[in-house]
């Protein structure tokens, strides 16, 4: 993978991690309920779930690309349209609200891990998103496996750090999101619309 392509994916991954979604909300909620140390289990399960979704998207796309480079062009255009659609949905979504709970029993780490994993891996939108996003960064002349390892590791680290930040600052984040969450969604949605237009033209 070329370095400039990786940088572009890295920046896109940060935007994706910051976008409101089920796992971000879960990290905030568990951070408020159980503290950041236990929430590491939730986050780790979510990161593994996202990695599975990325593998399904990457190797499915890779199989098509090997058939014909025409498929890569088609998937880039289709993926751009999907990113625009997802951006519009994020723009229109209401602000995330988190109510910290007190007196919650201590949770089991593996239980939190399972919740994080299932939340990330059971959402069809996640598979749709990665299937739409990854063709923008695939180089059919290079190894699909090596490119998967690079993008999966990059996104896993980015997602983990962002969600850990959410969990660590759960109470402050929930107050901030209640105040400016709608505008935050509009900024994230606008970024994805711009990405959806720009990436297929590369």
Secondary structure, 3 states (H helix, E strand, C coil): CCHHHHHHHHHHHHHHHHCCCHHHHHHHHHHHHHCHHHHHHHHHHHHHHHHHHHHHHHHHHHHHHHHCHHHHHHHHHHHHHHHHHHHHHHHHCCCCCCCCCCCCCCCCHHHHHHHHHHHHHCCHHHHHHHHHHHCCCCCCCCCHHHHHHHHHHHHHHHHHHHHHHHHHCHHHHHHHHHHHHHHHHHHHHHHHHHHHHHHHHC
